[in-house]
């Protein structure tokens, strides 16, 4: 039985009628970490893994949702507002319901069944995959429509203003605009993008630390506030620029002289990481996998030392990966303080890498990392 048919059967058992099926992919971010919310550049690629939402309209103004991952059902009013957030998984769905209506969509009450292949808190953007799949499902049963960019922006707004996570737009954009087998260079200032082919001779392997430190959510918001302070300082002293990604090396040095040490480190990462995004895109275009690997490793060092969002578990997985033959580079991905690493390795060395990650991480940290060989897919949408 296909995944879609299985979901439709389970929805029939839950709701007593058939429903429409929407899908949205998770993503890896090849490079460009903690740059999107300062209007910088990122280089994500959408995965074949994702989140599925099955939906059917109701005759009242109620949203009822069954999460197969949480094994729970939540119900809330269609006319929900951000103040009604419960600090639970259902906030992502309620937030999308609110944000779509804020974007002018006339929604209907609906029954929803949500199932995901993306591990929560892993750095593979499970939240955006959930938001975008729910958005497509709700729009479909209401016979309403928005453009892919409008859906991405509504889902980002849901996460920012309803859930309270101050993410940039990268994850939602990758879920609505991804192309199979290609990385997407996105300018987060004007939403322009272009794509480049992912390597055919190498694989990306994600390894999950199996930890998520309690400070992750709060520290992410701290980093975003620090980024906003840097932008304010730049606008005051260098008003000819509109974003940090535009600063030259000499301008970075000039601005750093005025900054406290922690902000100086943050600035150094943001500017250097934006440059690495462009260099990585060029490496993909030219097929220079070695250069791409060096950029991944440099990104991790910057995230660890300057942006200070790594942790020992992430560092251990990167260190193990970089000791394995055939590996050209590795780095942490996602918000940090746990979650996953991304390793670029020659295809014939993939299984050796996974085994070394497993054995050495168990020896070092006492737990086994989940690993995933990335398979890439396209954008989200309604599939049945």
C-alpha positions in Angstrom: 0.0 0.0 0.0 1.3 3.5 -0.9 2.0 6.1 1.8 -0.9 8.2 0.5 -3.4 5.3 0.5 -2.4 4.3 4.0 -2.9 7.9 5.2 -6.3 8.1 3.5 -7.4 4.9 5.2 -6.2 6.1 8.6 -8.0 9.5 8.1 -11.2 7.6 7.1 -11.0 5.8 10.5 -10.4 9.1 12.3 -12.9 11.4 10.6 -15.4 9.0 9.0 -14.9 10.4 5.5 -12.3 10.8 2.9 -9.9 13.7 2.8 -7.3 15.5 0.6 -3.6 14.9 1.2 -0.9 17.5 1.3 2.8 17.1 1.7 5.7 19.4 2.5 9.4 18.4 2.7 12.0 18.8 5.4 15.3 20.3 4.3 19.0 20.3 4.9 20.8 23.6 4.8 24.0 23.0 2.9 25.4 26.2 4.3 24.3 29.5 5.6 23.4 29.0 9.2 21.9 31.8 11.3 22.0 34.2 8.3 18.4 34.2 7.1 17.0 36.4 9.9 19.5 39.2 9.1 18.3 39.3 5.5 21.3 37.3 4.4 21.9 34.3 2.1 21.2 30.6 2.6 21.7 27.4 0.5 19.0 24.8 1.5 17.9 21.7 -0.3 14.5 20.0 0.2 14.4 16.4 1.3 12.3 13.5 0.2 11.3 13.2 3.9 8.5 15.4 5.0 5.2 15.9 6.8 1.8 14.8 5.5 -1.6 16.4 6.3 -4.9 14.8 5.4 -7.9 17.2 5.6 -11.6 17.3 5.1 -13.9 20.3 5.7 -16.3 20.4 8.6 -19.7 22.2 8.9 -18.7 24.2 11.9 -15.9 26.6 12.7 -13.7 24.1 14.5 -10.3 22.6 13.7 -9.8 19.1 15.0 -6.4 17.6 14.5 -4.9 14.2 15.2 -1.1 14.0 15.4 0.1 10.5 14.8 3.5 11.4 16.1 2.2 12.8 19.4 -0.7 10.3 19.5 -3.0 13.1 20.6 -6.0 14.9 19.3 -6.4 18.7 19.8 -9.4 20.9 19.0 -9.5 24.7 18.7 -11.7 27.4 17.2 -11.1 28.5 13.6 -11.1 32.1 14.9 -8.1 31.6 17.2 -5.7 34.4 18.1 -2.0 34.3 19.2 -2.9 34.8 22.9 -4.5 31.3 22.8 -1.2 29.5 22.2 -0.8 26.6 24.6 3.0 26.0 24.2 2.2 22.6 22.7 2.7 20.9 19.3 -0.7 22.1 18.2 0.4 25.7 18.3 2.1 25.3 14.9 -1.2 24.2 13.4 -3.3 26.9 15.2 -0.7 29.5 14.1 -1.0 28.5 10.5 -4.8 28.7 10.8 -4.5 32.2 12.2 -1.8 33.4 9.8 -3.7 32.2 6.6 -6.7 34.2 7.8 -4.5 37.2 8.5 -3.4 36.9 4.8 -7.0 37.2 3.7 -8.0 33.6 3.3 -11.5 32.5 4.2 -11.0 29.1 5.8 -13.4 26.4 6.8 -13.4 24.3 9.9 -11.6 21.0 9.2 -10.6 17.7 10.5 -6.8 17.1 10.1 -4.6 14.1 10.4 -0.8 14.9 10.6 2.0 12.3 10.1 5.7 13.1 9.7 8.8 11.4 8.6 11.0 14.2 9.9 12.5 13.8 13.4 11.4 16.7 15.7 14.2 19.0 16.8 16.7 17.5 14.5 17.7 20.5 12.4 15.8 19.1 9.4 13.0 21.7 9.7 10.2 19.5 11.0 8.3 22.6 12.1 8.2 24.3 8.6 7.3 21.0 7.0 4.4 20.7 9.4 3.3 24.3 8.8 3.5 24.2 5.0 1.7 20.9 4.7 -1.1 22.1 7.0 -1.3 25.4 5.0 -1.8 23.5 1.7 -4.4 21.2 3.3 -6.4 24.0 4.9 -6.4 26.1 1.7 -7.5 23.1 -0.4 -10.5 22.2 1.7 -11.5 25.9 1.8 -11.0 26.2 -2.0 -8.7 29.1 -1.4 -5.3 29.8 -2.8 -2.1 31.6 -2.1 1.2 31.7 -4.1 4.1 29.6 -2.8 5.8 32.7 -1.5 2.7 33.9 0.3 2.3 30.5 1.9 6.0 30.6 3.1 5.5 34.1 4.5 2.3 33.1 6.3 3.9 30.1 7.8 6.9 32.1 9.0 4.5 34.6 10.5 2.7 31.7 12.3 6.0 30.6 13.9 7.2 34.1 14.7 4.0 35.6 16.1 1.9 32.6 17.3 4.5 30.0 18.3 7.0 32.6 19.5 10.1 31.2 17.6 11.8 34.0 15.7 12.9 32.0 12.7 13.8 33.5 9.3 12.0 32.4 6.1 14.5 29.8 4.9 12.8 26.7 6.1 9.3 27.6 4.8 10.8 28.9 1.5 12.6 25.6 1.0 9.4 23.7 1.7 7.4 25.7 -0.9 10.1 26.2 -3.6 12.5 23.2 -3.4 13.7 21.4 -6.6 14.7 17.8 -6.5 18.5 17.2 -6.7 19.3 20.9 -6.5 20.3 23.4 -3.8 18.5 26.7 -3.7 20.5 29.9 -3.1 18.0 32.2 -1.5 18.4 35.9 -0.9 16.3 36.5 2.2 16.1 40.2 1.6 14.1 40.1 -1.6 13.3 36.3 -1.9 15.1 36.0 -5.2 16.7 32.6 -5.8 18.6 30.4 -8.1 19.6 26.7 -8.0 22.7 24.6 -8.5 23.1 20.8 -8.8 24.0 18.8 -5.8 27.0 16.5 -6.2 26.4 13.2 -8.0 29.6 11.5 -6.7 29.1 12.3 -3.0 26.3 11.9 -0.4 25.1 14.1 2.4 24.7 12.2 5.6 22.8 13.6 8.6 23.7 12.4 12.0 21.4 13.1 15.0 23.1 13.7 18.4 19.9 12.5 20.0 20.1 15.5 22.4 18.3 18.8 22.5 19.6 21.1 25.3 17.1 23.0 27.2 18.6 26.4 26.4 18.2 25.9 22.6 15.0 27.8 22.1 15.9 30.7 24.3 19.4 31.1 23.0 18.1 31.1 19.4 16.0 34.2 20.3 19.0 35.7 22.0 21.1 35.3 18.8 18.3 36.9 16.8 18.2 39.9 19.2 22.0 40.2 18.9 21.7 40.1 15.1 19.1 42.9 15.3 21.4 45.0 17.5 24.2 44.5 15.0 22.0 45.8 12.2 21.0 48.8 14.3 24.6 49.7 14.9 25.5 49.2 11.3 22.7 51.5 10.1 23.9 54.2 12.5 27.5 54.1 11.6 27.3 52.9 8.0 23.9 54.0 6.7 24.9 53.3 3.1 24.4 49.6 3.8 21.1 47.9 4.5 22.2 44.5 5.7 25.3 42.9 7.3 25.9 40.6 4.3 27.0 43.7 2.3 29.9 44.7 4.6 33.5 44.4 3.3 36.3 43.0 5.4 37.6 46.5 6.3 34.1 47.7 7.2 33.7 44.6 9.5 36.9 45.4 11.2 35.9 49.1 11.6 32.5 48.1 13.1 34.0 45.4 15.4 36.2 48.1 17.1 33.0 49.6 18.5 31.4 46.3 19.7 31.5 44.3 22.9 33.4 41.0 22.4 30.3 38.8 22.0 28.7 41.0 19.3 32.1 41.2 17.5 32.1 37.4 17.3 28.5 37.3 16.1 29.3 39.8 13.3 32.3 37.9 12.2 30.3 34.8 11.8 27.4 36.4 10.0 29.5 38.2 7.4 31.8 35.2 6.8 28.9 32.7 6.6 27.2 34.8 3.9 30.4 34.7 1.9 30.6 31.0 2.3 27.1 30.6 0.9 28.2 32.3 -2.4 31.4 30.3 -2.5 29.5 27.1 -1.9 27.1 27.9 -4.7 30.1 28.4 -7.0 31.6 25.2 -5.9 28.4 23.3 -6.7 28.1 25.0 -10.1 31.7 24.0 -11.0 31.6 20.6 -9.3 34.4 21.4 -6.9 33.4 19.1 -4.1 36.6 19.5 -2.2 36.1 23.3 -1.9 32.5 22.7 -0.7 33.7 20.3 2.0 36.3 22.9 3.2 33.5 25.5 3.5 31.3 23.1 5.6 34.2 22.6 8.0 34.9 26.3 8.2 31.2 26.9 8.9 31.2 24.6 11.8 34.3 26.3 13.3 32.6 29.6 13.0 29.3 28.4 14.5 31.2 26.8 17.4 33.6 29.7 18.1 32.0 32.9 17.0 28.3 32.2 17.0 28.6 29.9 20.0 25.6 27.6 19.1 27.3 24.3 19.1 27.7 21.8 21.9 30.0 18.9 22.8 27.7 16.3 21.1 27.7 18.2 17.8 31.5 18.8 18.0 32.1 15.1 18.7 30.1 14.0 15.6 31.9 16.5 13.4 35.3 15.3 14.8 34.4 11.7 14.1 33.2 12.4 10.6 36.3 14.4 9.7 38.5 11.4 10.6 36.7 9.0 8.2 38.3 8.3 4.7 36.2 9.9 1.9 34.8 12.6 4.1 35.4 16.1 2.6 33.7 18.2 5.3 31.2 18.3 8.1 29.3 20.8 10.2 26.4 21.2 12.6 23.1 22.2 11.0 20.0 23.9 12.5 19.6 26.2 15.4 22.2 24.4 17.5 22.7 23.1 21.1 21.8 19.6 19.9 20.1 18.3 16.8 22.1 17.2 13.8 25.4 17.4 11.8 25.7 17.2 8.0 28.6 15.4 6.5 29.6 15.3 2.8 31.3 12.0 1.9 32.2 10.0 -1.2 29.4 7.7 -2.0 31.4 4.5 -1.6 32.4 5.5 2.0 28.9 6.2 3.2 28.4 3.0 5.2 31.9 3.2 6.7 31.0 6.7 7.9 27.7 5.6 9.4 29.4 2.8 11.3 32.2 5.0 12.6 29.8 7.6 13.7 27.8 4.9 15.5 30.7 3.2 17.3 32.7 6.2 18.2 29.7 8.3 19.4 28.5 5.5 21.6 32.0 5.2 23.0 32.2 9.0 23.6 28.7 10.0 24.6 27.0 6.7 25.6 24.2 6.9 23.0 23.7 5.9 19.4 23.2 8.6 16.8 20.5 8.2 14.2 21.9 8.6 10.7 20.1 9.4 7.5 21.5 9.4 3.9 19.8 12.4 2.3 17.5 11.8 -0.6 16.2 15.0 -2.2 12.7 15.9 -3.3 10.8 18.8 -4.6 8.4 21.4 -3.2 5.3 20.8 -1.1 1.8 20.8 -2.4 -1.5 18.8 -2.6 -0.7 15.3 -3.7 -4.1 13.6 -3.6 
